[in-house]
Each structure stands twice: as C-alpha cells, then as structure tokens.
Amino acid sequence: METLGVHWVKLIAQTINFSIVLFVLWRFAYRPIFAMLEARRQKIADSVANADKIKAELAATEAARHKILTDAGQQANALIEDARAAAARVSAVETQKAIAAAEQIVVKAREAAAQDRARMLAELKREVGRLVVQTTATVTGKILTSDDQQRLAKETEGHLAKS
C-alpha cells in the first residue's frame, strides 16, 4: 500500500486521533446536544398533548356553558309562565271581588230605594188622608170629629192600597 501513498503508521495514528476526537465530540458535544434535542422534542410533544387536552376541556366547558344557558333560559321561561298564570289568577279573583262588590252595591241601592218608596208611600197616604178629611170638611161645611176623621183616613188608605 505504500505504492498508493498509504503509510500504515500514519494511518493508525490518524485513526487513533480520529477515534479520540470522535469520542471527545461524542461525549462532550453530541451527547448533550442529542439530550437537549430529545428534551425539546419531549417538551414539544408534552405541549401538543396539553394543547389537545386544553382543547378538549374547552370544548367540554363550552358544552356545559351552553347547557347551563339553555337550562337557565328554560327556567326563566317557566318562571315567566308561572308569573303570568299567577297574574291571571289574581286578576280573575280581583274581578270576581269587584263584581261581588258591585252586586252588593246594587242590592243595597235597591233596598234603599224600596225603603224610600215605602216611606214616601206612607207619607203620601197620610197626606192624602189629611187632604180628604180637610176637603170633606170644607165641602160638607161641618166640623168633623176625630172619629170621623179617622174613619175617612182609613177608608182613603184602603182605597189607595187597592190601587
């Protein structure tokens, strides 16, 4: 091989030097770089896994929020319907109370009118009896006794009661 320019001593010395440099580089340069790259790769993988986990949690939270909002809307609608029904019941009760009060007022007014009518009829009968007695006394020209006056008053009341 010497004809090709290869010297075995130099080749072995260079191979040993290359092996030592390769060992030193591997030990102090490549291994820490590979360890750092592996740590970074692991960190990136963990970050991607965390991002996926966060996305899943966000989706679950969004679904829960949507469900809560839907439930709250349904409860609000139910409360509104209950309030409307209660208002309708209260309105109906108040209307019935007002109708009953109005009917009581009408009944009392009718009773008062009937009492006034009866009182006025009694006064009218007395007045007509008095006028008949007075007219009879004037027409006959004689003074009527109290018995005559009572008899004429009763007869007039009898005639008035018939009509």
C-alpha positions as CSV (number, residue, x, y, z in Angstrom):
1,M,0.0,0.0,0.0
2,E,2.9,2.2,0.2
3,T,2.8,2.5,-3.5
4,L,-0.6,4.1,-3.2
5,G,0.8,6.6,-0.6
6,V,-0.7,5.0,2.5
7,H,1.7,4.7,5.4
8,W,0.4,2.3,8.0
9,V,1.9,4.1,11.0
10,K,0.4,7.4,10.0
11,L,-2.9,5.7,9.1
12,I,-3.1,4.0,12.5
13,A,-2.1,7.3,14.3
14,Q,-4.7,9.3,12.4
15,T,-7.3,6.6,13.1
16,I,-6.5,6.8,16.8
17,N,-6.6,10.6,16.7
18,F,-9.9,10.5,14.8
19,S,-11.2,8.0,17.4
20,I,-10.2,10.2,20.3
21,V,-11.7,13.3,18.6
22,L,-14.8,11.3,17.8
23,F,-15.0,10.1,21.4
24,V,-14.5,13.6,22.9
25,L,-17.0,15.1,20.5
26,W,-19.5,12.3,21.2
27,R,-19.0,12.6,24.9
28,F,-19.0,16.3,25.3
29,A,-20.7,17.7,22.3
30,Y,-23.1,15.3,20.5
31,R,-24.5,13.6,23.6
32,P,-25.5,16.9,25.4
33,I,-26.9,18.2,22.1
34,F,-28.8,15.0,21.4
35,A,-30.0,15.0,25.1
36,M,-31.1,18.7,24.7
37,L,-32.8,17.9,21.4
38,E,-34.6,14.9,23.0
39,A,-35.7,17.1,25.9
40,R,-37.0,19.7,23.5
41,R,-38.8,17.1,21.4
42,Q,-40.4,15.7,24.6
43,K,-41.3,19.2,25.7
44,I,-42.9,19.9,22.3
45,A,-44.8,16.6,22.5
46,D,-46.0,17.4,26.0
47,S,-47.1,20.9,24.8
48,V,-49.0,19.4,21.9
49,A,-50.6,16.9,24.3
50,N,-51.5,19.7,26.7
51,A,-52.9,21.8,23.9
52,D,-55.1,18.8,22.8
53,K,-56.2,18.3,26.5
54,I,-56.9,22.0,26.8
55,K,-58.9,22.0,23.6
56,A,-61.0,19.0,24.9
57,E,-61.5,20.7,28.2
58,L,-62.5,24.0,26.4
59,A,-65.0,22.1,24.3
60,A,-66.4,20.3,27.4
61,T,-66.6,23.7,29.2
62,E,-68.3,25.3,26.2
63,A,-70.8,22.5,26.1
64,A,-71.5,22.8,29.8
65,R,-71.9,26.6,29.5
66,H,-74.3,26.1,26.6
67,K,-76.3,23.6,28.6
68,I,-76.4,25.9,31.6
69,L,-77.6,28.8,29.5
70,T,-80.2,26.6,27.9
71,D,-81.4,25.4,31.3
72,A,-81.4,28.9,32.6
73,G,-83.5,30.1,29.6
74,Q,-86.0,27.3,30.2
75,Q,-86.2,28.0,33.9
76,A,-86.7,31.7,33.1
77,N,-89.5,30.9,30.6
78,A,-91.1,28.6,33.2
79,L,-91.0,31.4,35.8
80,I,-92.4,33.9,33.4
81,E,-95.3,31.5,32.5
82,D,-95.9,30.8,36.3
83,A,-95.9,34.6,36.9
84,R,-98.4,35.1,34.0
85,A,-100.6,32.3,35.3
86,A,-100.5,33.8,38.8
87,A,-101.3,37.3,37.5
88,A,-104.2,35.8,35.6
89,R,-105.5,34.1,38.7
90,V,-105.1,37.2,40.8
91,S,-106.8,39.2,38.0
92,A,-109.7,36.8,37.9
93,V,-110.0,36.8,41.7
94,E,-109.9,40.6,41.8
95,T,-112.5,40.8,39.0
96,Q,-114.8,38.4,40.9
97,K,-114.4,40.5,44.1
98,A,-115.2,43.7,42.1
99,I,-118.3,42.0,40.6
100,A,-119.4,40.9,44.0
101,A,-118.9,44.3,45.5
102,A,-120.8,45.9,42.6
103,E,-123.7,43.4,43.1
104,Q,-123.7,44.2,46.8
105,I,-123.9,47.9,46.0
106,V,-126.8,47.3,43.5
107,V,-128.6,45.2,46.1
108,K,-128.1,47.9,48.8
109,A,-129.3,50.6,46.4
110,R,-132.4,48.6,45.5
111,E,-133.1,48.0,49.2
112,A,-132.6,51.7,50.0
113,A,-134.9,52.7,47.0
114,A,-137.6,50.2,48.2
115,Q,-137.4,51.6,51.7
116,D,-137.6,55.2,50.4
117,R,-140.5,54.2,48.2
118,A,-142.4,52.6,51.1
119,R,-141.7,55.6,53.3
120,M,-142.8,58.0,50.6
121,L,-146.0,56.0,50.0
122,A,-146.8,56.0,53.7
123,E,-146.3,59.8,53.8
124,L,-148.4,60.2,50.7
125,K,-151.2,58.1,52.2
126,R,-151.2,60.2,55.4
127,E,-151.1,63.4,53.4
128,V,-153.9,62.2,51.0
129,G,-156.0,61.1,54.1
130,R,-155.4,64.6,55.7
131,L,-156.4,66.3,52.4
132,V,-159.6,64.1,52.1
133,V,-160.6,64.9,55.6
134,Q,-159.9,68.6,55.0
135,T,-161.8,68.6,51.7
136,T,-164.7,66.7,53.1
137,A,-164.9,69.2,56.0
138,T,-164.8,72.1,53.6
139,V,-167.3,70.5,51.2
140,T,-169.8,69.5,53.8
141,G,-169.3,72.6,55.8
142,K,-169.3,70.9,59.1
143,I,-166.6,70.2,61.6
144,L,-165.6,66.5,61.7
145,T,-165.0,64.8,64.9
146,S,-161.8,62.9,65.4
147,D,-163.7,59.6,64.9
148,D,-165.0,60.8,61.6
149,Q,-161.5,61.9,60.6
150,Q,-160.0,58.5,61.5
151,R,-162.8,56.7,59.6
152,L,-162.3,58.8,56.5
153,A,-158.5,58.4,56.7
154,K,-158.8,54.6,57.0
155,E,-161.2,54.4,54.0
156,T,-158.9,56.5,51.9
157,E,-155.9,54.4,52.8
158,G,-158.0,51.3,51.9
159,H,-158.8,52.8,48.5
160,L,-155.2,53.8,47.9
161,A,-153.9,50.3,48.9
162,K,-156.2,48.7,46.3
163,S,-154.9,50.8,43.5
